[in-house]
Structure formats: C-alpha cells, structure tokens
Amino acid sequence: MNPVERQFLDKLDHIVLTATPEELRKIQEIDRQTQLNGMSFYDGFVNSQYLTNHSMKQESRDSKP
C-alpha cells in the first residue's frame, strides 16, 4: 500500500468514526451495495459521491474561524 492509499484509509476511518447516524446509514448503504456488486468497500467508497460531498462539508467546517 502506498502513502496516498494509507492517507485515504486514515481519512475514511475518520469519516466513519465521526459520522452522524444519518451519515452512517449512507455509509452502510454503500457497504451493502459493494457487497452485492462484489466490490471492496474501499473501492465503492472511493467511487461514491458520499466521499466528495463529505470532504466538501468537512473543509467548509474546518475553514470557519
């Protein structure tokens, strides 16, 4: 695993550990879909819109004084 993949996994861990109940339901749905499609959760999450939306929300929260 390269350093970029490790950073992504750390970010994914942080997202899951700090998720609200609603966000956890979305993550659970991604997990269910990846299992049905035979993909890994990691690949499914990387390709999901959830990560993009969550990253944008997190960045806007972090940039507020």
C-alpha positions as CSV (number, residue, x, y, z in Angstrom):
1,M,0.0,0.0,0.0
2,N,1.4,3.4,-1.0
3,P,1.4,6.5,1.2
4,V,-1.6,8.1,-0.7
5,E,-3.7,4.9,-0.1
6,R,-2.7,5.0,3.6
7,Q,-3.8,8.6,3.9
8,F,-7.1,7.8,2.2
9,L,-7.7,4.9,4.6
10,D,-7.0,7.2,7.5
11,K,-9.5,9.8,6.1
12,L,-12.0,7.0,5.6
13,D,-11.6,5.8,9.2
14,H,-12.0,9.4,10.4
15,I,-15.2,9.8,8.4
16,V,-16.7,6.6,9.8
17,L,-15.7,7.3,13.4
18,T,-17.1,10.9,13.4
19,A,-20.2,10.2,11.2
20,T,-23.7,11.2,12.4
21,P,-26.4,8.4,12.5
22,E,-27.7,9.7,9.1
23,E,-24.2,9.6,7.6
24,L,-23.7,6.1,9.0
25,R,-26.8,4.9,7.2
26,K,-25.4,6.3,3.9
27,I,-22.1,4.5,4.6
28,Q,-24.0,1.3,5.4
29,E,-25.8,1.5,2.1
30,I,-22.5,1.9,0.2
31,D,-21.2,-1.1,2.1
32,R,-24.3,-3.1,1.2
33,Q,-24.1,-2.2,-2.5
34,T,-20.4,-3.0,-2.7
35,Q,-21.1,-6.5,-1.2
36,L,-23.9,-7.1,-3.7
37,N,-21.6,-6.0,-6.6
38,G,-18.6,-7.9,-5.4
39,M,-16.5,-4.8,-4.9
40,S,-14.5,-4.0,-1.9
41,F,-15.9,-1.3,0.5
42,Y,-12.8,0.8,-0.1
43,D,-13.3,0.8,-3.9
44,G,-17.0,1.5,-3.5
45,F,-16.4,4.3,-1.1
46,V,-13.7,5.9,-3.2
47,N,-16.1,5.9,-6.2
48,S,-19.1,7.2,-4.3
49,Q,-20.5,10.7,-4.3
50,Y,-20.7,10.5,-0.5
51,L,-16.9,11.0,-0.1
52,T,-16.9,14.0,-2.3
53,N,-19.8,15.6,-0.5
54,H,-18.4,14.8,2.9
55,S,-15.0,16.2,2.1
56,M,-16.5,19.5,0.9
57,K,-18.6,19.8,4.1
58,Q,-15.6,19.0,6.3
59,E,-13.4,21.5,4.5
60,S,-16.1,24.2,4.9
61,R,-16.4,23.4,8.6
62,D,-12.7,23.4,9.1
63,S,-12.2,26.7,7.4
64,K,-14.6,28.6,9.6
65,P,-12.9,30.7,12.4
